Amino acid sequence: MADDDVSVLTAAAVFLGAAVLVGAPVTALALGLVGAVLDAVGVSITLGTGIVDTLAALTIAVAVLWLWLQISYEAAQLQVYGTAALSRGPRWAVLVRHLLLSGAVLAVLVSVAILGVSGALVLVSGPSVAALPGLALAAATVAVLVRAGRAFRDRLGDGSHSG
């Protein structure tokens, strides 16, 4: 993977697309899930006007910015170089990269599952048009997972995987 393989314009366009289409939504979903988990265990984060509160807010803002940029960068690398981009660097970096992207995928799947379940609950409480988007999203997710699982199984079956 030489850096000369891709022009600066192409790399910038891919990164911008990944930042808008992947990084921002995944970061928002991850933050929403963390907030929901913290609320479920009874932890509330309140920001006041003191120096400690300001430092906490600044730390959270920097962490969110880092998460957004890192997910966007890794998504852009996957788009440009394929799955080989996951294996670059030292062993600890490869592990962190896999954990980061696995967490992003998990955040999206959990969020879609929550939407699907909420749609099903609305449908159970009484037939409603409000349930249709959640149910359609859940059905689409199941279809994507089944298709991805079959493709993975077929690829392992013919031994055509690279590695």
N, C-alpha and C positions, 0 to 999 in steps of 0.2 A: 504494500500500500504506500506508494510514493505520493507525496503531496503535490507533485507536478502533474499527476494524472487528471486532476479536476481544475478547471479555471476558477479564478477568484469569483467571477460573476456567478457561475453555477453553484459554487459552494455557498455564497451569500444567499442566493435565492432558495436553496434547499434548507439552509439554516433558518431563514425567515419563515418559510413555510412550516418547518417543524416547530418553531417557537409559537406560531399562531395556532396551528392545527393540532399539535400534540402537547407541547410543553405547558401552555396556559390551561387547557382543560384538565389535563392530568394533575397538575399542581392544585388547581381549585378542588378537584374531587378528593385528592389526598388530604388537603387541609380540612375539607368538610367532614371526611371520615374521622380524622383525628379529633376534631371538635365534638363530633357525635360520641366517640368513645370516651372522651374526657367528661362530657356531660353525663354519660351513662354511669360512670364510676363516681360521680359527684365532685369532680374537680372543676372549679370555675376560674377562668382567667379574667381578671379585671385590671384594666390599665388606668392608673391614676395620673397624678401630676408630679410625683416625686422622682428623684434621680434614678432610683431602682426600677421604677415602672418605666421610665424612659429608656433605660438600658435594656430592659426586657423587651420592650416594643421594638427597639433597634435590632436586637438579636434575632427576634422572630422575623423581622423584615429582611434581614440579610440571609437568613436560612431559607426563606421562601424564594428570594431572588436566586440563590444558589441552586435550589432544587429545580426551579423553572429552567434556568440556563443549562444545567447539567442534563436534564431529561431532553431538552431541545437538541443539545449537542449530540447526545447518543442516538437520538432518533435520526438526525441528519447523517451521522456516520453509517447507520444501518441502511439508510436509503441510498447512499452513494457507494458504499463498499460491500454491502450485504452482511451476512452473519459473521464473516471473518473479522469484522470490525470489533466484535465482542472480545476477541482473543488477543488484542494488542496490549502490550505493556507487561509489567511484572505480574506475578500470580495474585497478589493482594488487590491490584487494580482490576484484574479480570473478575475476581470475586465480587468486589464492590460494584462493578458495572452490571454484573448479572443480578445482584441483589436489588440494585436501583431499578432496573428495567422490570424485574419480576414484581417489585412493589408497585410500580406504575400500572402494570397489567392487572395486578390484584385489586388495586384501587378502582380501576375502571369496571372490572367484573363485579365487585361488591356493589358499586353504585348502580350498575345496571340491574343487578339482582334486587336491590332495594326498590328501584323504580317498578320492576316487574311485580314484586310482591305487593307493593302499594296499589298497583293497578288491579291485581287480583282481589285484594281486600275491598276495593271500591266496588268491583263487580259482584262480590259475594254479598255486600250490604244492599245491593239492589242494582239491576241492570242500569248502566250509565255510560254515556259517551265519554266521560272523563277517564274511564278505565282503559279505553282503546290505545292511547299512546304508550302507556306502561306495558300493556300486554304485547303490543307489536314490538316494542323494544326488547322485551324478554324473549319473544319467539325468534327475533332476528339474532339475538345473542346465542341462543341454543343452536340455531342453524349454523352460525359461524363456528362455534365450538365443535359441532359434529363434523363439519367439513374439514376443519383444521386437524382434528383427530384422525380422520380417515386419510388425509394426505400424509400425515406423519407416519401412520401405520404402513401405508403403501410404499413410502420412500424407504422405510426400514426394511420392508419385505423384499424389495428388489436389490437392496444393498447399494443403492445409488447415492447414498449420503457421502458427503465429503468430510474428511477429518483426518 
